Amino acid sequence: MQTRVYLDNAATTPLDKAVIEAMLPMMERNFGNPSSIHSHGREVRNAIEKARKTIAGLLNTSPAEIFFTSGGTEADNTAIVSAIETYQITHAVTSALEHHAVLHTLEHLAKIGKIKLSLVQLTEKGHIDLNHLETLLQQHPNTLVSLMHGNNEIGNLLDLDAVGQLCVQYGATFHSDTVQTMGHYKHDLQKISIDFIVGAGHKFHGPKGAGFLYINAAKKIHPFIHGGSQERNMRGGTENVYGIIGLAKALEIAYSGMDEHRKHIEHLKSYMITQLNTRFEGISFNGDCENLDKSLYTVLNVGFPPSDESDMFLFNLDINKISASGGSACTSGSNIGSHVLTALGTDPQRPSVRFSFSKYNTIEEIDYVLAKLGQILRVTV
């Protein structure tokens, strides 16, 4: 087995070799500017439109509804800011568990007086209280609802159909950050009522710096980034050509092998849950990540018993060549506590680690991690 174990796939995933192969010609030979009218430009424009058509086909929607961005953060910001501006929305609903690309954007808009912001209540396990969401929608017409499909820290899944139906019933605009579920779950945009979803290539073995925003044809919004006429006047700036090609190829691969990869990764997660419960005392699971039916199969957020070395837990994993993320007292690389775990009221004295899996992980790697955890926790296994 390799000497380093990577279990931080919710942060980013390794590039699939087939994705690299698809991108290389766009780096080496097809270098034209897609806005140029000569043959060099036209061949690159054709490649971009083919990628757009590929993504649209996988999501069962029209290519005219797919807009390329620099990633999930830009896509989220575009949907939120532009929808509020275009439709003169004065009220938004989100949750305390959202990714900062959503939460910080909405908090900023509330701070400068653009909107009033409401936080929907959560269940004990961190799921959205749909009854409270409906109450908020009854009280505030023309609301923007922004709720993530799969939580990046604890893995909780949102019922997109149920929220979409509520938004239709009360005339709300619905945006969902689908970064963690894109490429891991099938999204059929003809079957759900939603206005905006997003994708980021590096979350499903594609390149960093390449993402997309789906905008329902019924929602015409103003641009977020102004400049040239790229992306049908919706996003100025020369396109990240090889990133777009890699993004489309990665999503194509993800869809073609989704069932097989899900079965493999679910086995890894189930095995790790069972072994953690069997080998160690005082283990807890944050949110509803232990429930495979209600959480991302790629994410497991584990709470470990308090100890004198709680603050060093992630560091000790790294020393043992294990890459993971999390932490309750502070997030990795900063002194700011995890806003998700804080909102859930988890014990700040308990170190929490998010292990996130991909198709490239193995049972042997999980066994290695469990053995090292035993050493760190000073447990004889």
Contacts in CASP RR format, 6 or more apart in sequence:
PFRMAT RR
TARGET T0000
AUTHOR 0000-0000-0000
METHOD contacts of the structure
MODEL  1
MQTRVYLDNAATTPLDKAVIEAMLPMMERNFGNPSSIHSHGREVRNAIEK
ARKTIAGLLNTSPAEIFFTSGGTEADNTAIVSAIETYQITHAVTSALEHH
AVLHTLEHLAKIGKIKLSLVQLTEKGHIDLNHLETLLQQHPNTLVSLMHG
NNEIGNLLDLDAVGQLCVQYGATFHSDTVQTMGHYKHDLQKISIDFIVGA
GHKFHGPKGAGFLYINAAKKIHPFIHGGSQERNMRGGTENVYGIIGLAKA
LEIAYSGMDEHRKHIEHLKSYMITQLNTRFEGISFNGDCENLDKSLYTVL
NVGFPPSDESDMFLFNLDINKISASGGSACTSGSNIGSHVLTALGTDPQR
PSVRFSFSKYNTIEEIDYVLAKLGQILRVTV
1 362 0 8 1.000
1 364 0 8 1.000
1 365 0 8 1.000
1 368 0 8 1.000
2 365 0 8 1.000
3 321 0 8 1.000
4 321 0 8 1.000
4 322 0 8 1.000
4 323 0 8 1.000
5 321 0 8 1.000
5 322 0 8 1.000
5 323 0 8 1.000
5 361 0 8 1.000
5 365 0 8 1.000
5 368 0 8 1.000
5 369 0 8 1.000
6 14 0 8 1.000
6 323 0 8 1.000
6 358 0 8 1.000
6 360 0 8 1.000
6 361 0 8 1.000
7 322 0 8 1.000
7 323 0 8 1.000
7 324 0 8 1.000
7 355 0 8 1.000
7 356 0 8 1.000
7 357 0 8 1.000
7 361 0 8 1.000
7 365 0 8 1.000
7 369 0 8 1.000
8 323 0 8 1.000
8 324 0 8 1.000
8 325 0 8 1.000
8 354 0 8 1.000
8 356 0 8 1.000
9 298 0 8 1.000
9 356 0 8 1.000
9 357 0 8 1.000
9 358 0 8 1.000
9 361 0 8 1.000
10 152 0 8 1.000
10 153 0 8 1.000
10 180 0 8 1.000
10 203 0 8 1.000
10 296 0 8 1.000
10 298 0 8 1.000
10 299 0 8 1.000
10 325 0 8 1.000
10 354 0 8 1.000
10 356 0 8 1.000
11 325 0 8 1.000
11 356 0 8 1.000
12 202 0 8 1.000
12 203 0 8 1.000
12 208 0 8 1.000
13 202 0 8 1.000
13 203 0 8 1.000
13 204 0 8 1.000
13 205 0 8 1.000
13 206 0 8 1.000
13 358 0 8 1.000
14 205 0 8 1.000
14 358 0 8 1.000
14 360 0 8 1.000
15 205 0 8 1.000
15 206 0 8 1.000
15 207 0 8 1.000
16 205 0 8 1.000
16 206 0 8 1.000
16 249 0 8 1.000
16 250 0 8 1.000
16 253 0 8 1.000
18 249 0 8 1.000
18 253 0 8 1.000
19 205 0 8 1.000
19 206 0 8 1.000
19 207 0 8 1.000
19 246 0 8 1.000
19 249 0 8 1.000
19 250 0 8 1.000
19 253 0 8 1.000
22 245 0 8 1.000
22 246 0 8 1.000
22 249 0 8 1.000
23 207 0 8 1.000
23 242 0 8 1.000
23 243 0 8 1.000
23 245 0 8 1.000
23 246 0 8 1.000
23 249 0 8 1.000
26 44 0 8 1.000
26 47 0 8 1.000
26 241 0 8 1.000
26 242 0 8 1.000
26 243 0 8 1.000
26 245 0 8 1.000
27 242 0 8 1.000
30 40 0 8 1.000
30 43 0 8 1.000
30 44 0 8 1.000
30 47 0 8 1.000
30 241 0 8 1.000
31 40 0 8 1.000
31 44 0 8 1.000
32 40 0 8 1.000
32 41 0 8 1.000
32 43 0 8 1.000
32 44 0 8 1.000
32 241 0 8 1.000
33 40 0 8 1.000
33 41 0 8 1.000
33 44 0 8 1.000
33 238 0 8 1.000
34 41 0 8 1.000
34 44 0 8 1.000
34 45 0 8 1.000
34 48 0 8 1.000
34 230 0 8 1.000
34 238 0 8 1.000
34 239 0 8 1.000
34 241 0 8 1.000
35 41 0 8 1.000
35 45 0 8 1.000
35 228 0 8 1.000
35 229 0 8 1.000
35 230 0 8 1.000
35 238 0 8 1.000
36 42 0 8 1.000
44 241 0 8 1.000
47 241 0 8 1.000
47 245 0 8 1.000
48 68 0 8 1.000
48 239 0 8 1.000
48 241 0 8 1.000
48 244 0 8 1.000
48 245 0 8 1.000
49 63 0 8 1.000
50 248 0 8 1.000
51 244 0 8 1.000
51 245 0 8 1.000
51 246 0 8 1.000
51 247 0 8 1.000
51 248 0 8 1.000
51 249 0 8 1.000
52 63 0 8 1.000
52 66 0 8 1.000
52 68 0 8 1.000
52 244 0 8 1.000
52 248 0 8 1.000
53 63 0 8 1.000
54 248 0 8 1.000
54 251 0 8 1.000
54 252 0 8 1.000
55 63 0 8 1.000
55 66 0 8 1.000
55 212 0 8 1.000
55 247 0 8 1.000
55 248 0 8 1.000
55 251 0 8 1.000
56 62 0 8 1.000
56 63 0 8 1.000
56 65 0 8 1.000
56 66 0 8 1.000
57 63 0 8 1.000
58 251 0 8 1.000
58 252 0 8 1.000
58 255 0 8 1.000
59 66 0 8 1.000
59 187 0 8 1.000
59 188 0 8 1.000
59 189 0 8 1.000
59 214 0 8 1.000
60 187 0 8 1.000
60 188 0 8 1.000
60 189 0 8 1.000
60 190 0 8 1.000
60 191 0 8 1.000
61 189 0 8 1.000
61 190 0 8 1.000
61 214 0 8 1.000
62 217 0 8 1.000
64 217 0 8 1.000
64 232 0 8 1.000
65 189 0 8 1.000
65 214 0 8 1.000
65 215 0 8 1.000
65 216 0 8 1.000
65 217 0 8 1.000
66 212 0 8 1.000
66 213 0 8 1.000
66 214 0 8 1.000
67 78 0 8 1.000
67 212 0 8 1.000
67 213 0 8 1.000
67 214 0 8 1.000
67 215 0 8 1.000
67 231 0 8 1.000
67 232 0 8 1.000
67 234 0 8 1.000
67 235 0 8 1.000
68 210 0 8 1.000
68 211 0 8 1.000
68 212 0 8 1.000
68 231 0 8 1.000
68 235 0 8 1.000
68 239 0 8 1.000
68 240 0 8 1.000
68 244 0 8 1.000
68 247 0 8 1.000
69 75 0 8 1.000
69 78 0 8 1.000
69 198 0 8 1.000
69 211 0 8 1.000
69 212 0 8 1.000
69 213 0 8 1.000
69 235 0 8 1.000
70 209 0 8 1.000
70 210 0 8 1.000
70 211 0 8 1.000
70 240 0 8 1.000
71 198 0 8 1.000
71 199 0 8 1.000
71 200 0 8 1.000
71 201 0 8 1.000
71 209 0 8 1.000
71 210 0 8 1.000
71 211 0 8 1.000
71 212 0 8 1.000
72 101 0 8 1.000
72 177 0 8 1.000
72 179 0 8 1.000
72 198 0 8 1.000
72 199 0 8 1.000
72 200 0 8 1.000
72 211 0 8 1.000
73 101 0 8 1.000
74 211 0 8 1.000
74 213 0 8 1.000
74 224 0 8 1.000
74 225 0 8 1.000
75 198 0 8 1.000
75 199 0 8 1.000
75 200 0 8 1.000
75 211 0 8 1.000
75 212 0 8 1.000
75 213 0 8 1.000
76 99 0 8 1.000
76 101 0 8 1.000
76 102 0 8 1.000
76 105 0 8 1.000
76 146 0 8 1.000
76 175 0 8 1.000
76 177 0 8 1.000
76 198 0 8 1.000
77 101 0 8 1.000
77 105 0 8 1.000
77 224 0 8 1.000
78 213 0 8 1.000
78 221 0 8 1.000
78 223 0 8 1.000
78 224 0 8 1.000
78 225 0 8 1.000
78 235 0 8 1.000
79 146 0 8 1.000
79 175 0 8 1.000
79 195 0 8 1.000
79 196 0 8 1.000
79 198 0 8 1.000
79 213 0 8 1.000
79 215 0 8 1.000
79 221 0 8 1.000
80 92 0 8 1.000
80 102 0 8 1.000
80 105 0 8 1.000
80 106 0 8 1.000
80 109 0 8 1.000
80 144 0 8 1.000
80 146 0 8 1.000
80 175 0 8 1.000
81 105 0 8 1.000
81 109 0 8 1.000
81 224 0 8 1.000
82 221 0 8 1.000
82 222 0 8 1.000
82 223 0 8 1.000
82 224 0 8 1.000
83 89 0 8 1.000
83 144 0 8 1.000
83 173 0 8 1.000
83 175 0 8 1.000
83 195 0 8 1.000
83 196 0 8 1.000
83 219 0 8 1.000
83 221 0 8 1.000
84 92 0 8 1.000
84 109 0 8 1.000
84 114 0 8 1.000
84 115 0 8 1.000
84 144 0 8 1.000
85 221 0 8 1.000
85 222 0 8 1.000
86 220 0 8 1.000
86 221 0 8 1.000
86 222 0 8 1.000
87 142 0 8 1.000
87 173 0 8 1.000
87 221 0 8 1.000
88 142 0 8 1.000
89 115 0 8 1.000
89 142 0 8 1.000
89 143 0 8 1.000
89 144 0 8 1.000
89 173 0 8 1.000
90 114 0 8 1.000
90 115 0 8 1.000
90 116 0 8 1.000
90 142 0 8 1.000
91 115 0 8 1.000
91 116 0 8 1.000
91 117 0 8 1.000
91 118 0 8 1.000
91 140 0 8 1.000
91 142 0 8 1.000
91 143 0 8 1.000
91 144 0 8 1.000
92 106 0 8 1.000
92 109 0 8 1.000
92 110 0 8 1.000
92 115 0 8 1.000
92 116 0 8 1.000
92 117 0 8 1.000
92 118 0 8 1.000
92 143 0 8 1.000
92 144 0 8 1.000
92 145 0 8 1.000
92 146 0 8 1.000
93 117 0 8 1.000
93 118 0 8 1.000
93 119 0 8 1.000
93 120 0 8 1.000
93 133 0 8 1.000
93 136 0 8 1.000
93 137 0 8 1.000
93 140 0 8 1.000
93 143 0 8 1.000
93 144 0 8 1.000
93 145 0 8 1.000
93 146 0 8 1.000
93 147 0 8 1.000
93 172 0 8 1.000
94 102 0 8 1.000
94 103 0 8 1.000
94 106 0 8 1.000
94 117 0 8 1.000
94 118 0 8 1.000
94 119 0 8 1.000
94 120 0 8 1.000
94 145 0 8 1.000
94 146 0 8 1.000
94 147 0 8 1.000
95 119 0 8 1.000
95 120 0 8 1.000
95 122 0 8 1.000
95 128 0 8 1.000
95 147 0 8 1.000
96 103 0 8 1.000
96 119 0 8 1.000
96 122 0 8 1.000
96 339 0 8 1.000
96 340 0 8 1.000
96 343 0 8 1.000
97 122 0 8 1.000
97 126 0 8 1.000
97 148 0 8 1.000
97 151 0 8 1.000
97 153 0 8 1.000
97 154 0 8 1.000
97 156 0 8 1.000
97 339 0 8 1.000
97 340 0 8 1.000
97 343 0 8 1.000
97 344 0 8 1.000
98 146 0 8 1.000
98 147 0 8 1.000
98 148 0 8 1.000
98 177 0 8 1.000
99 148 0 8 1.000
99 152 0 8 1.000
99 177 0 8 1.000
99 179 0 8 1.000
100 339 0 8 1.000
101 177 0 8 1.000
102 146 0 8 1.000
102 148 0 8 1.000
102 177 0 8 1.000
103 339 0 8 1.000
106 115 0 8 1.000
106 117 0 8 1.000
106 146 0 8 1.000
107 117 0 8 1.000
109 115 0 8 1.000
109 117 0 8 1.000
110 116 0 8 1.000
110 117 0 8 1.000
115 144 0 8 1.000
116 140 0 8 1.000
118 136 0 8 1.000
118 140 0 8 1.000
120 128 0 8 1.000
120 129 0 8 1.000
120 132 0 8 1.000
120 133 0 8 1.000
120 136 0 8 1.000
120 147 0 8 1.000
121 129 0 8 1.000
121 132 0 8 1.000
122 128 0 8 1.000
122 129 0 8 1.000
122 343 0 8 1.000
122 344 0 8 1.000
123 129 0 8 1.000
125 156 0 8 1.000
125 287 0 8 1.000
125 288 0 8 1.000
125 291 0 8 1.000
125 294 0 8 1.000
126 154 0 8 1.000
126 156 0 8 1.000
126 287 0 8 1.000
126 288 0 8 1.000
126 344 0 8 1.000
127 156 0 8 1.000
127 158 0 8 1.000
127 288 0 8 1.000
127 294 0 8 1.000
128 147 0 8 1.000
128 158 0 8 1.000
128 163 0 8 1.000
130 159 0 8 1.000
130 162 0 8 1.000
130 163 0 8 1.000
130 166 0 8 1.000
133 145 0 8 1.000
133 163 0 8 1.000
133 166 0 8 1.000
134 166 0 8 1.000
134 170 0 8 1.000
136 143 0 8 1.000
137 143 0 8 1.000
137 145 0 8 1.000
137 166 0 8 1.000
137 167 0 8 1.000
137 169 0 8 1.000
137 170 0 8 1.000
137 171 0 8 1.000
137 172 0 8 1.000
138 170 0 8 1.000
141 170 0 8 1.000
141 171 0 8 1.000
142 171 0 8 1.000
142 172 0 8 1.000
142 173 0 8 1.000
143 170 0 8 1.000
143 171 0 8 1.000
143 172 0 8 1.000
143 173 0 8 1.000
144 172 0 8 1.000
144 173 0 8 1.000
144 175 0 8 1.000
145 163 0 8 1.000
145 166 0 8 1.000
145 167 0 8 1.000
145 172 0 8 1.000
145 173 0 8 1.000
145 174 0 8 1.000
145 175 0 8 1.000
146 175 0 8 1.000
146 176 0 8 1.000
146 177 0 8 1.000
147 158 0 8 1.000
147 163 0 8 1.000
147 176 0 8 1.000
147 177 0 8 1.000
148 158 0 8 1.000
148 176 0 8 1.000
148 177 0 8 1.000
148 178 0 8 1.000
148 179 0 8 1.000
148 180 0 8 1.000
149 157 0 8 1.000
149 158 0 8 1.000
149 160 0 8 1.000
149 176 0 8 1.000
149 177 0 8 1.000
149 178 0 8 1.000
149 180 0 8 1.000
149 181 0 8 1.000
149 185 0 8 1.000
149 197 0 8 1.000
150 156 0 8 1.000
150 157 0 8 1.000
150 158 0 8 1.000
150 177 0 8 1.000
150 178 0 8 1.000
150 180 0 8 1.000
150 181 0 8 1.000
150 296 0 8 1.000
151 157 0 8 1.000
151 180 0 8 1.000
151 296 0 8 1.000
151 299 0 8 1.000
151 340 0 8 1.000
152 179 0 8 1.000
152 180 0 8 1.000
152 299 0 8 1.000
153 286 0 8 1.000
153 299 0 8 1.000
153 301 0 8 1.000
153 326 0 8 1.000
153 338 0 8 1.000
153 340 0 8 1.000
153 341 0 8 1.000
153 354 0 8 1.000
154 286 0 8 1.000
154 287 0 8 1.000
154 288 0 8 1.000
154 289 0 8 1.000
154 295 0 8 1.000
154 299 0 8 1.000
154 301 0 8 1.000
154 340 0 8 1.000
154 341 0 8 1.000
154 344 0 8 1.000
154 354 0 8 1.000
155 180 0 8 1.000
155 287 0 8 1.000
155 288 0 8 1.000
155 289 0 8 1.000
155 295 0 8 1.000
155 296 0 8 1.000
155 299 0 8 1.000
155 301 0 8 1.000
156 287 0 8 1.000
156 288 0 8 1.000
156 289 0 8 1.000
156 294 0 8 1.000
156 295 0 8 1.000
156 296 0 8 1.000
157 181 0 8 1.000
157 294 0 8 1.000
157 295 0 8 1.000
157 296 0 8 1.000
158 176 0 8 1.000
160 176 0 8 1.000
160 192 0 8 1.000
160 194 0 8 1.000
161 191 0 8 1.000
161 192 0 8 1.000
161 193 0 8 1.000
163 174 0 8 1.000
163 176 0 8 1.000
164 174 0 8 1.000
164 192 0 8 1.000
164 193 0 8 1.000
164 194 0 8 1.000
165 193 0 8 1.000
166 172 0 8 1.000
167 173 0 8 1.000
167 174 0 8 1.000
167 193 0 8 1.000
167 194 0 8 1.000
168 193 0 8 1.000
173 195 0 8 1.000
173 196 0 8 1.000
173 219 0 8 1.000
174 193 0 8 1.000
174 194 0 8 1.000
174 195 0 8 1.000
174 196 0 8 1.000
175 194 0 8 1.000
175 195 0 8 1.000
175 196 0 8 1.000
175 197 0 8 1.000
176 194 0 8 1.000
176 196 0 8 1.000
176 197 0 8 1.000
176 198 0 8 1.000
177 198 0 8 1.000
178 187 0 8 1.000
178 197 0 8 1.000
178 198 0 8 1.000
178 199 0 8 1.000
179 198 0 8 1.000
179 199 0 8 1.000
179 200 0 8 1.000
179 203 0 8 1.000
180 203 0 8 1.000
180 296 0 8 1.000
180 298 0 8 1.000
180 299 0 8 1.000
181 187 0 8 1.000
181 296 0 8 1.000
182 197 0 8 1.000
182 198 0 8 1.000
182 199 0 8 1.000
182 200 0 8 1.000
182 201 0 8 1.000
182 203 0 8 1.000
182 204 0 8 1.000
182 251 0 8 1.000
183 203 0 8 1.000
183 204 0 8 1.000
183 251 0 8 1.000
183 254 0 8 1.000
183 255 0 8 1.000
183 258 0 8 1.000
184 204 0 8 1.000
184 254 0 8 1.000
184 258 0 8 1.000
184 261 0 8 1.000
184 262 0 8 1.000
184 296 0 8 1.000
184 297 0 8 1.000
184 298 0 8 1.000
185 258 0 8 1.000
186 255 0 8 1.000
186 258 0 8 1.000
187 197 0 8 1.000
189 197 0 8 1.000
189 214 0 8 1.000
189 216 0 8 1.000
194 216 0 8 1.000
195 215 0 8 1.000
195 216 0 8 1.000
195 218 0 8 1.000
195 219 0 8 1.000
196 213 0 8 1.000
196 214 0 8 1.000
196 215 0 8 1.000
196 216 0 8 1.000
196 219 0 8 1.000
197 213 0 8 1.000
197 214 0 8 1.000
198 211 0 8 1.000
198 212 0 8 1.000
198 213 0 8 1.000
198 214 0 8 1.000
199 211 0 8 1.000
199 212 0 8 1.000
199 213 0 8 1.000
200 209 0 8 1.000
200 210 0 8 1.000
200 211 0 8 1.000
201 207 0 8 1.000
201 208 0 8 1.000
201 209 0 8 1.000
201 210 0 8 1.000
201 211 0 8 1.000
201 246 0 8 1.000
201 247 0 8 1.000
201 250 0 8 1.000
201 251 0 8 1.000
202 208 0 8 1.000
202 209 0 8 1.000
202 210 0 8 1.000
204 250 0 8 1.000
204 251 0 8 1.000
204 254 0 8 1.000
205 250 0 8 1.000
205 253 0 8 1.000
205 254 0 8 1.000
205 358 0 8 1.000
205 359 0 8 1.000
206 246 0 8 1.000
206 247 0 8 1.000
206 249 0 8 1.000
206 250 0 8 1.000
207 242 0 8 1.000
207 243 0 8 1.000
207 246 0 8 1.000
207 247 0 8 1.000
207 250 0 8 1.000
209 240 0 8 1.000
209 243 0 8 1.000
210 240 0 8 1.000
210 243 0 8 1.000
210 244 0 8 1.000
210 246 0 8 1.000
210 247 0 8 1.000
211 247 0 8 1.000
212 247 0 8 1.000
215 221 0 8 1.000
215 234 0 8 1.000
223 233 0 8 1.000
223 234 0 8 1.000
223 235 0 8 1.000
223 236 0 8 1.000
224 235 0 8 1.000
225 235 0 8 1.000
225 236 0 8 1.000
225 237 0 8 1.000
226 236 0 8 1.000
227 236 0 8 1.000
227 237 0 8 1.000
228 236 0 8 1.000
228 237 0 8 1.000
229 236 0 8 1.000
230 236 0 8 1.000
230 237 0 8 1.000
230 238 0 8 1.000
230 239 0 8 1.000
231 239 0 8 1.000
254 261 0 8 1.000
261 359 0 8 1.000
262 297 0 8 1.000
264 359 0 8 1.000
265 297 0 8 1.000
265 298 0 8 1.000
265 357 0 8 1.000
265 358 0 8 1.000
265 359 0 8 1.000
265 361 0 8 1.000
266 292 0 8 1.000
266 297 0 8 1.000
267 363 0 8 1.000
268 357 0 8 1.000
268 361 0 8 1.000
268 362 0 8 1.000
268 363 0 8 1.000
268 366 0 8 1.000
269 292 0 8 1.000
269 297 0 8 1.000
269 298 0 8 1.000
269 300 0 8 1.000
269 357 0 8 1.000
270 292 0 8 1.000
271 363 0 8 1.000
271 366 0 8 1.000
272 300 0 8 1.000
272 355 0 8 1.000
272 366 0 8 1.000
272 369 0 8 1.000
272 370 0 8 1.000
273 285 0 8 1.000
273 290 0 8 1.000
273 300 0 8 1.000
275 366 0 8 1.000
275 370 0 8 1.000
276 283 0 8 1.000
276 302 0 8 1.000
276 370 0 8 1.000
276 373 0 8 1.000
277 283 0 8 1.000
279 370 0 8 1.000
279 374 0 8 1.000
279 379 0 8 1.000
279 381 0 8 1.000
280 304 0 8 1.000
280 305 0 8 1.000
280 373 0 8 1.000
280 374 0 8 1.000
280 377 0 8 1.000
280 379 0 8 1.000
281 305 0 8 1.000
282 304 0 8 1.000
282 305 0 8 1.000
283 302 0 8 1.000
283 303 0 8 1.000
283 304 0 8 1.000
283 305 0 8 1.000
284 302 0 8 1.000
284 303 0 8 1.000
284 350 0 8 1.000
285 300 0 8 1.000
285 301 0 8 1.000
285 302 0 8 1.000
285 303 0 8 1.000
286 301 0 8 1.000
286 302 0 8 1.000
286 303 0 8 1.000
286 341 0 8 1.000
286 344 0 8 1.000
286 346 0 8 1.000
286 352 0 8 1.000
287 295 0 8 1.000
287 301 0 8 1.000
287 344 0 8 1.000
288 294 0 8 1.000
288 295 0 8 1.000
289 295 0 8 1.000
289 296 0 8 1.000
289 299 0 8 1.000
289 300 0 8 1.000
289 301 0 8 1.000
290 300 0 8 1.000
297 357 0 8 1.000
298 356 0 8 1.000
298 357 0 8 1.000
298 358 0 8 1.000
299 354 0 8 1.000
299 355 0 8 1.000
299 356 0 8 1.000
299 357 0 8 1.000
300 354 0 8 1.000
300 355 0 8 1.000
300 356 0 8 1.000
300 357 0 8 1.000
301 326 0 8 1.000
301 352 0 8 1.000
301 353 0 8 1.000
301 354 0 8 1.000
301 355 0 8 1.000
302 352 0 8 1.000
302 353 0 8 1.000
302 354 0 8 1.000
302 355 0 8 1.000
303 328 0 8 1.000
303 346 0 8 1.000
303 350 0 8 1.000
303 351 0 8 1.000
303 352 0 8 1.000
303 353 0 8 1.000
304 310 0 8 1.000
304 313 0 8 1.000
304 350 0 8 1.000
304 351 0 8 1.000
304 352 0 8 1.000
304 353 0 8 1.000
304 377 0 8 1.000
305 350 0 8 1.000
305 377 0 8 1.000
306 347 0 8 1.000
306 349 0 8 1.000
306 350 0 8 1.000
306 351 0 8 1.000
307 351 0 8 1.000
307 377 0 8 1.000
309 316 0 8 1.000
309 376 0 8 1.000
310 329 0 8 1.000
310 349 0 8 1.000
310 350 0 8 1.000
310 351 0 8 1.000
311 329 0 8 1.000
311 330 0 8 1.000
311 351 0 8 1.000
313 327 0 8 1.000
313 351 0 8 1.000
313 353 0 8 1.000
313 376 0 8 1.000
314 324 0 8 1.000
314 325 0 8 1.000
314 326 0 8 1.000
314 327 0 8 1.000
314 332 0 8 1.000
314 351 0 8 1.000
314 353 0 8 1.000
316 376 0 8 1.000
317 323 0 8 1.000
317 324 0 8 1.000
317 353 0 8 1.000
317 372 0 8 1.000
317 376 0 8 1.000
320 372 0 8 1.000
320 375 0 8 1.000
320 376 0 8 1.000
322 368 0 8 1.000
322 369 0 8 1.000
322 372 0 8 1.000
324 353 0 8 1.000
324 354 0 8 1.000
324 355 0 8 1.000
324 356 0 8 1.000
325 331 0 8 1.000
325 332 0 8 1.000
325 353 0 8 1.000
325 354 0 8 1.000
325 356 0 8 1.000
326 332 0 8 1.000
326 338 0 8 1.000
326 352 0 8 1.000
326 353 0 8 1.000
326 354 0 8 1.000
327 337 0 8 1.000
327 338 0 8 1.000
327 341 0 8 1.000
327 351 0 8 1.000
327 352 0 8 1.000
327 353 0 8 1.000
328 337 0 8 1.000
328 338 0 8 1.000
328 341 0 8 1.000
328 346 0 8 1.000
328 347 0 8 1.000
328 348 0 8 1.000
328 349 0 8 1.000
328 350 0 8 1.000
328 351 0 8 1.000
328 352 0 8 1.000
329 337 0 8 1.000
329 348 0 8 1.000
329 349 0 8 1.000
329 351 0 8 1.000
330 336 0 8 1.000
330 337 0 8 1.000
330 338 0 8 1.000
331 337 0 8 1.000
331 338 0 8 1.000
338 352 0 8 1.000
341 352 0 8 1.000
342 348 0 8 1.000
346 352 0 8 1.000
355 369 0 8 1.000
370 381 0 8 1.000
371 381 0 8 1.000
373 379 0 8 1.000
374 380 0 8 1.000
374 381 0 8 1.000
END
